[in-house]
Amino acid sequence: MKNLIILLLIYVMPFYLSAQKYVLDSIRPLLENLIHEEANVLAYADSSANFKIFFNKLDSLHSGKPEKVHIIHIGGSHIQADVYSNKIREYLRNMNSHDLAPRGLIFPFRLVSTNNPQNYSVTGDKTKWKGYRSAVRSDSALWGLTGITAVLTGYSDTLLIKANHKNTVTNNFFFDRIRFFTDADPSTYCISLTDSSINIISDSGNTEAGFRELKLSDTLTEAAFLISHSDTSAWEQFRLMGIELMNDYPGIQYVSVGVNGASFESFARCALFESQLRLYKPDLFIISIGTNDAYTNDFKADKFKDYYNAMIRMVLSVNPECAILLTVPNDSYYKRKHPNKNTRIQQEIIHTIAREQGQAVWDFYEIMGGLGSSQKWYLNKLMPRDRIHFTSPGYSIKADLLLNAVVLQWEKSTGREPGSILNKLTGKNE
């Protein structure tokens, strides 16, 4: 174990400096049976027509055709942090030089005093905003796809939005259109650019999905927007449910939608979830929900299955050909006292649903080693004391495992030489 920790410090800690550093091969010799790599596959993908469609589209883009591929990854705190999901985003972004797809949907978490992903930045005056999470039962607000809403409590604020912040993509993200997801009446507030050299050439809205879209005169990587109420004496609430950075270029748009504490029940509270999901028509929808559902002494298996099936039906109603990847939650400890046995029940349910729905499973619970395995990951400095979340090296390893499973299935599905795409993405051919 001591040798593994030393090796992690040598090979994995540079992850802080280069999020795309591939670490799996480096640590494999000293894993001491920590990772069950035989389980690192996309189960049932071989027989899934939807995954065949997805991989063909991905392969077409890889071959140089101007495809637009939309991936949405939904979950809780693992996804809000956007550490391992961003590493996968960067692998895919750097797949070829013609990938110029936009960053897509983001949320200004820092405005409401919670952790923001490091790869983008939205700054403003935090004292003028109040946050409401669908995962907090005592909170009440209008929520959309992100599951979190920021309410402007002051008269105005300026938001500085940076599409690139501490990322390692070859082609920086840029935008020439922007959506502010809000249900506020446009007559009650104004949005303007602080840079007078940039013009807003069109301004449109959509009340059903709750957004206002601005088309800009220039292509930008960052911009400052002043949001202000029209009436200084009495104003209607300005609720911000997300910001989308947009352009019309081809490539892979990987959107991660995560909020701390999220469960299926909390996302079911989001009234505008489906109408906003319809804006994207995802090609791949990754579900990483379940840890918070299982974190109870009163876990209801039937209720969990019903919620899961309901979300899948919603996604397929948006795009019947969407490939849906069901991920089994990692092994975790309940209140730091004992392994959570509910996860093992979830594992069985998730596999059953995938077979019934013709979708695929990435069983990270099995890959970790099953019940109680989080203790071993903790002892190897890959999880913190809570044995729910992961350390930065742990998330880096998790990203590489998921990348391996997805890309190897992609190669298999399209008849490519095993390792040919994976080696290119991870820099093994360099």
C-alpha positions as CSV (number, residue, x, y, z in Angstrom):
1,M,0.0,0.0,0.0
2,K,2.9,2.4,0.8
3,N,4.3,1.9,-2.7
4,L,0.9,2.7,-4.2
5,I,0.6,5.9,-2.3
6,I,4.1,7.0,-3.3
7,L,3.3,6.2,-7.0
8,L,0.1,8.2,-6.7
9,L,2.0,11.2,-5.5
10,I,4.4,10.9,-8.5
11,Y,2.0,10.2,-11.3
12,V,-1.4,11.4,-10.1
13,M,-0.8,14.6,-8.2
14,P,0.2,16.4,-11.4
15,F,-3.5,16.1,-12.2
16,Y,-3.8,19.5,-10.4
17,L,-1.7,21.0,-13.2
18,S,-2.9,19.0,-16.1
19,A,-6.4,17.6,-15.8
20,Q,-6.0,15.4,-18.9
21,K,-3.0,13.4,-17.6
22,Y,-3.7,9.7,-18.1
23,V,-2.8,7.9,-14.9
24,L,-4.4,4.4,-15.2
25,D,-1.4,2.7,-16.9
26,S,1.0,4.2,-14.4
27,I,-0.7,3.0,-11.3
28,R,-1.9,-0.4,-12.7
29,P,1.2,-2.4,-11.6
30,L,0.7,-1.5,-7.9
31,L,-3.1,-1.5,-7.6
32,E,-3.0,-4.5,-5.3
33,N,-6.4,-5.8,-6.5
34,L,-8.0,-2.4,-5.6
35,I,-9.7,-2.1,-9.0
36,H,-11.6,-5.0,-10.7
37,E,-10.8,-4.1,-14.3
38,E,-12.7,-7.1,-15.7
39,A,-15.9,-5.3,-14.6
40,N,-14.9,-2.0,-16.4
41,V,-17.2,-2.4,-19.4
42,L,-20.4,-1.0,-20.6
43,A,-22.7,-3.9,-19.8
44,Y,-25.4,-4.7,-22.4
45,A,-24.1,-2.1,-24.8
46,D,-23.5,-4.8,-27.5
47,S,-27.2,-5.4,-27.8
48,S,-28.3,-1.8,-27.5
49,A,-29.5,-0.2,-30.8
50,N,-29.3,3.2,-29.2
51,F,-25.6,2.8,-28.3
52,K,-24.9,1.6,-31.8
53,I,-26.4,4.9,-33.1
54,F,-24.4,7.0,-30.6
55,F,-21.1,5.3,-31.4
56,N,-21.6,5.6,-35.1
57,K,-22.2,9.4,-34.7
58,L,-19.2,9.7,-32.5
59,D,-17.1,7.8,-35.0
60,S,-18.3,10.0,-37.8
61,L,-17.1,13.1,-35.9
62,H,-13.8,11.4,-35.2
63,S,-13.4,10.8,-38.9
64,G,-13.7,14.5,-39.7
65,K,-17.4,15.0,-40.4
66,P,-19.1,18.1,-39.0
67,E,-21.3,16.3,-36.5
68,K,-22.8,17.8,-33.4
69,V,-22.8,15.4,-30.5
70,H,-24.7,16.2,-27.2
71,I,-23.8,14.5,-24.0
72,I,-25.5,15.3,-20.7
73,H,-24.2,13.8,-17.4
74,I,-26.5,14.2,-14.4
75,G,-25.8,13.6,-10.8
76,G,-25.1,15.0,-7.3
77,S,-22.0,16.4,-5.6
78,H,-19.6,14.2,-7.7
79,I,-20.9,15.9,-10.8
80,Q,-21.3,19.5,-9.3
81,A,-17.6,19.4,-8.6
82,D,-17.1,18.4,-12.2
83,V,-13.7,16.9,-11.6
84,Y,-13.9,13.5,-13.3
85,S,-16.6,14.6,-15.7
86,N,-14.5,17.5,-16.8
87,K,-11.5,15.2,-17.4
88,I,-13.6,13.2,-19.8
89,R,-14.9,16.4,-21.4
90,E,-11.3,17.5,-22.0
91,Y,-10.3,14.1,-23.5
92,L,-13.2,14.3,-25.9
93,R,-12.6,18.0,-26.7
94,N,-9.0,17.3,-27.7
95,M,-10.0,14.3,-29.8
96,N,-9.5,16.3,-33.0
97,S,-8.6,19.9,-34.0
98,H,-12.0,20.6,-35.6
99,D,-14.0,20.2,-32.3
100,L,-15.2,23.7,-31.6
101,A,-18.4,22.9,-29.8
102,P,-19.5,25.3,-27.1
103,R,-19.1,24.8,-23.4
104,G,-22.9,24.7,-23.0
105,L,-25.0,24.9,-19.8
106,I,-23.3,26.0,-16.6
107,F,-24.4,27.4,-13.3
108,P,-22.9,30.2,-11.2
109,F,-22.4,28.2,-8.0
110,R,-20.0,30.6,-6.5
111,L,-22.7,33.3,-6.4
112,V,-24.7,31.2,-4.0
113,S,-21.7,30.3,-1.8
114,T,-21.2,26.7,-2.9
115,N,-18.4,24.9,-4.8
116,N,-17.9,25.9,-8.4
117,P,-16.1,23.7,-11.0
118,Q,-12.6,25.0,-11.7
119,N,-12.9,25.0,-15.5
120,Y,-15.2,28.0,-15.8
121,S,-15.9,31.1,-13.8
122,V,-18.9,33.3,-13.1
123,T,-18.3,36.1,-10.6
124,G,-20.5,38.8,-9.1
125,D,-21.6,40.2,-5.8
126,K,-22.5,37.2,-3.6
127,T,-24.3,39.4,-1.2
128,K,-27.0,40.2,-3.8
129,W,-27.9,36.5,-4.5
130,K,-29.7,33.8,-2.6
131,G,-29.5,30.1,-3.6
132,Y,-32.2,27.5,-3.5
133,R,-31.5,23.8,-4.1
134,S,-34.1,21.2,-5.2
135,A,-32.2,18.8,-2.9
136,V,-33.1,20.8,0.2
137,R,-36.7,19.9,1.1
138,S,-37.3,23.2,3.0
139,D,-36.3,25.2,-0.1
140,S,-39.0,26.3,-2.5
141,A,-38.3,27.8,-5.9
142,L,-38.7,27.3,-9.6
143,W,-36.1,24.9,-10.9
144,G,-35.0,23.7,-14.3
145,L,-32.4,21.2,-15.6
146,T,-29.7,22.3,-13.2
147,G,-31.7,21.6,-10.1
148,I,-30.6,24.9,-8.4
149,T,-31.7,28.5,-8.7
150,A,-30.1,31.8,-7.8
151,V,-32.4,34.7,-6.9
152,L,-31.2,38.3,-7.4
153,T,-32.1,40.1,-4.1
154,G,-30.5,43.4,-5.0
155,Y,-31.4,46.0,-7.6
156,S,-28.6,44.9,-10.0
157,D,-25.4,43.0,-10.4
158,T,-22.7,42.5,-13.0
159,L,-21.7,38.9,-13.8
160,L,-18.3,38.3,-15.3
161,I,-18.5,35.0,-17.2
162,K,-15.3,33.2,-18.3
163,A,-15.8,30.1,-20.5
164,N,-12.2,28.9,-19.8
165,H,-10.7,28.8,-16.4
166,K,-8.0,26.3,-15.4
167,N,-8.8,23.9,-18.2
168,T,-6.4,22.1,-20.6
169,V,-8.4,22.0,-23.8
170,T,-6.5,22.5,-27.1
171,N,-9.2,24.8,-28.5
172,N,-10.6,27.2,-25.9
173,F,-14.4,27.3,-25.5
174,F,-16.0,30.4,-27.0
175,F,-19.5,31.8,-27.6
176,D,-21.3,34.2,-29.8
177,R,-24.7,33.6,-28.2
178,I,-25.8,33.3,-24.6
179,R,-28.9,32.1,-22.8
180,F,-29.9,33.2,-19.3
181,F,-32.4,30.7,-17.9
182,T,-35.0,32.7,-16.1
183,D,-38.8,32.9,-15.9
184,A,-38.8,36.6,-15.2
185,D,-40.9,38.9,-17.4
186,P,-38.5,40.6,-19.8
187,S,-40.2,43.9,-19.2
188,T,-39.2,43.8,-15.5
189,Y,-35.4,43.6,-16.0
190,C,-32.6,44.5,-18.4
191,I,-29.5,42.6,-19.5
192,S,-26.7,44.6,-21.1
193,L,-23.0,44.2,-22.0
194,T,-20.6,46.3,-20.0
195,D,-18.3,46.5,-23.1
196,S,-19.8,49.1,-25.4
197,S,-17.7,47.7,-28.3
198,I,-19.8,44.6,-28.4
199,N,-23.4,44.7,-29.6
200,I,-26.4,42.6,-28.9
201,I,-27.7,42.0,-32.4
202,S,-30.8,40.0,-31.4
203,D,-32.7,39.4,-28.2
204,S,-35.3,36.6,-28.0
205,G,-37.0,34.5,-25.3
206,N,-38.9,31.3,-24.7
207,T,-41.4,31.2,-21.9
208,E,-42.0,27.4,-22.0
209,A,-38.4,26.5,-21.3
210,G,-37.8,29.8,-19.4
211,F,-34.8,31.5,-21.0
212,R,-33.7,34.7,-22.7
213,E,-31.2,34.4,-25.6
214,L,-28.8,37.1,-26.8
215,K,-26.9,37.0,-30.0
216,L,-23.7,38.9,-29.9
217,S,-21.7,40.8,-32.5
218,D,-18.4,39.2,-31.6
219,T,-17.1,35.8,-30.7
220,L,-16.0,35.8,-27.1
221,T,-14.3,33.7,-24.4
222,E,-15.4,36.0,-21.6
223,A,-17.9,38.9,-21.1
224,A,-19.5,40.9,-18.4
225,F,-23.3,41.3,-18.3
226,L,-25.2,43.8,-16.2
227,I,-28.5,42.5,-14.9
228,S,-30.8,45.2,-13.5
229,H,-34.4,45.6,-12.5
230,S,-36.5,48.0,-14.5
231,D,-38.4,49.4,-11.5
232,T,-36.3,50.6,-8.6
233,S,-39.2,50.8,-6.2
234,A,-40.7,47.4,-6.6
235,W,-39.4,44.5,-8.7
236,E,-40.3,41.0,-9.6
237,Q,-37.9,38.3,-8.6
238,F,-35.2,37.5,-11.1
239,R,-34.5,33.8,-10.8
240,L,-31.5,32.5,-12.6
241,M,-31.6,28.7,-13.3
242,G,-28.5,28.5,-15.4
243,I,-26.4,30.1,-18.2
244,E,-25.7,28.6,-21.6
245,L,-22.6,29.5,-23.6
246,M,-23.4,28.8,-27.3
247,N,-22.1,28.7,-30.8
248,D,-23.0,26.8,-34.0
249,Y,-19.8,24.8,-34.5
250,P,-19.6,21.0,-34.7
251,G,-18.0,18.9,-32.0
252,I,-18.9,17.3,-28.7
253,Q,-20.9,19.3,-26.1
254,Y,-20.5,17.6,-22.8
255,V,-22.8,19.2,-20.2
256,S,-22.6,18.1,-16.6
257,V,-25.6,18.8,-14.5
258,G,-25.0,18.2,-10.8
259,V,-26.0,19.7,-7.5
260,N,-24.9,18.7,-4.0
261,G,-27.3,16.3,-2.3
262,A,-29.3,15.6,-5.5
263,S,-31.5,12.5,-5.7
264,F,-34.2,11.4,-8.1
265,E,-36.8,12.9,-5.8
266,S,-35.1,16.3,-5.9
267,F,-34.8,16.3,-9.7
268,A,-38.5,15.3,-9.9
269,R,-39.2,18.7,-8.1
270,C,-37.8,20.6,-11.1
271,A,-40.8,21.9,-13.0
272,L,-38.9,23.0,-16.1
273,F,-36.5,20.0,-16.3
274,E,-38.2,18.3,-19.2
275,S,-38.9,21.5,-21.2
276,Q,-35.2,22.6,-20.9
277,L,-34.0,19.1,-21.7
278,R,-35.9,19.3,-25.0
279,L,-33.6,22.1,-26.0
280,Y,-30.7,19.7,-26.4
281,K,-32.0,16.3,-27.7
282,P,-29.0,14.5,-26.1
283,D,-27.3,11.7,-28.0
284,L,-25.9,10.2,-24.7
285,F,-27.5,10.8,-21.3
286,I,-25.4,9.6,-18.3
287,I,-27.3,9.0,-15.0
288,S,-25.1,9.2,-11.9
289,I,-27.8,9.5,-9.3
290,G,-28.3,7.1,-6.4
291,T,-25.8,7.9,-3.6
292,N,-28.2,10.3,-1.9
293,D,-31.2,8.1,-2.5
294,A,-29.4,5.3,-0.7
295,Y,-28.3,7.5,2.2
296,T,-31.1,6.6,4.5
297,N,-32.3,3.8,6.9
298,D,-35.6,3.9,5.1
299,F,-34.6,3.1,1.5
300,K,-37.5,2.1,-0.7
301,A,-36.3,-0.1,-3.6
302,D,-39.6,0.1,-5.5
303,K,-39.7,3.9,-5.2
304,F,-36.0,4.1,-6.5
305,K,-36.9,1.9,-9.5
306,D,-40.0,4.0,-10.3
307,Y,-38.0,7.2,-10.2
308,Y,-35.3,5.7,-12.4
309,N,-37.7,4.4,-15.0
310,A,-39.5,7.8,-15.0
311,M,-36.3,9.7,-15.8
312,I,-35.5,7.2,-18.6
313,R,-39.0,7.6,-20.1
314,M,-38.6,11.4,-20.0
315,V,-35.2,11.2,-21.8
316,L,-36.5,8.9,-24.5
317,S,-39.6,11.1,-25.0
318,V,-37.1,13.9,-25.9
319,N,-35.0,11.6,-28.1
320,P,-36.1,8.0,-28.7
321,E,-32.7,7.2,-30.1
322,C,-30.8,8.5,-27.1
323,A,-28.2,6.2,-25.5
324,I,-28.6,6.2,-21.8
325,L,-25.7,5.1,-19.6
326,L,-26.8,4.0,-16.1
327,T,-23.9,4.2,-13.6
328,V,-24.0,2.3,-10.4
329,P,-23.1,4.5,-7.4
330,N,-19.7,3.9,-5.7
331,D,-19.5,1.9,-2.5
332,S,-19.8,4.3,0.4
333,Y,-20.1,4.5,4.2
334,Y,-23.3,5.5,6.0
335,K,-22.4,8.2,8.6
336,R,-18.8,7.0,8.5
337,K,-19.9,3.9,10.5
338,H,-20.5,1.0,8.1
339,P,-20.8,0.2,4.4
340,N,-24.1,1.2,2.9
341,K,-25.9,-2.0,1.9
342,N,-28.5,-0.1,0.0
343,T,-26.1,0.4,-2.8
344,R,-26.0,-3.3,-3.4
345,I,-29.7,-3.3,-3.8
346,Q,-29.5,-0.3,-6.2
347,Q,-26.9,-2.3,-8.3
348,E,-29.4,-5.1,-8.9
349,I,-32.2,-2.6,-9.8
350,I,-30.0,-0.7,-12.2
351,H,-28.9,-3.8,-14.1
352,T,-32.5,-4.9,-14.3
353,I,-33.7,-1.6,-15.7
354,A,-30.9,-1.5,-18.3
355,R,-31.8,-4.9,-19.6
356,E,-35.5,-4.0,-19.7
357,Q,-34.9,-0.6,-21.4
358,G,-32.2,-1.8,-23.9
359,Q,-29.6,0.6,-22.4
360,A,-26.1,0.1,-20.8
361,V,-24.6,0.0,-17.3
362,W,-21.2,1.2,-16.0
363,D,-21.0,-0.7,-12.7
364,F,-18.5,1.4,-10.7
365,Y,-19.6,-0.3,-7.5
366,E,-18.4,-3.7,-8.9
367,I,-15.2,-2.0,-10.3
368,M,-14.3,-0.7,-6.8
369,G,-14.8,-4.2,-5.3
370,G,-18.3,-4.1,-4.0
371,L,-19.5,-3.8,-0.4
372,G,-16.9,-2.3,1.9
373,S,-14.4,-1.5,-0.9
374,S,-14.5,2.2,-0.1
375,Q,-12.5,1.5,3.0
376,K,-9.6,0.2,0.9
377,W,-9.9,3.2,-1.4
378,Y,-9.8,5.5,1.7
379,L,-6.7,3.7,3.1
380,N,-5.0,4.3,-0.3
381,K,-5.7,8.0,-0.2
382,L,-8.3,7.8,-3.0
383,M,-11.2,8.8,-0.8
384,P,-11.5,11.2,2.1
385,R,-12.7,10.1,5.6
386,D,-16.4,10.3,4.6
387,R,-15.8,7.4,2.2
388,I,-18.5,8.9,-0.1
389,H,-16.5,11.3,-2.2
390,F,-13.1,10.9,-3.8
391,T,-9.8,12.7,-3.5
392,S,-8.5,14.4,-6.7
393,P,-6.3,11.3,-7.6
394,G,-9.4,9.1,-6.9
395,Y,-11.5,11.2,-9.3
396,S,-8.7,11.1,-11.9
397,I,-8.6,7.3,-11.8
398,K,-12.4,7.2,-12.0
399,A,-12.3,9.4,-15.1
400,D,-9.8,7.1,-16.8
401,L,-11.8,4.0,-16.0
402,L,-15.0,5.5,-17.5
403,L,-13.1,6.7,-20.5
404,N,-11.6,3.2,-21.0
405,A,-15.0,1.6,-20.8
406,V,-16.7,4.0,-23.2
407,V,-13.9,4.2,-25.8
408,L,-13.3,0.4,-25.9
409,Q,-17.0,-0.1,-26.5
410,W,-16.9,2.5,-29.2
411,E,-14.0,0.7,-30.9
412,K,-15.8,-2.6,-30.7
413,S,-19.1,-1.2,-31.9
414,T,-17.6,0.4,-35.0
415,G,-15.1,-2.3,-35.9
416,R,-12.0,-0.3,-35.2
417,E,-8.7,-1.8,-34.0
418,P,-8.8,-2.3,-30.2
419,G,-6.9,0.5,-28.5
420,S,-6.7,2.6,-31.7
421,I,-8.9,5.5,-30.4
422,L,-8.0,5.1,-26.8
423,N,-4.3,5.3,-27.5
424,K,-4.9,8.6,-29.4
425,L,-7.1,10.1,-26.8
426,T,-4.7,9.3,-23.9
427,G,-1.6,10.3,-25.8
428,K,-0.1,6.8,-25.9
429,N,0.7,7.3,-29.6
430,E,2.8,10.4,-28.9
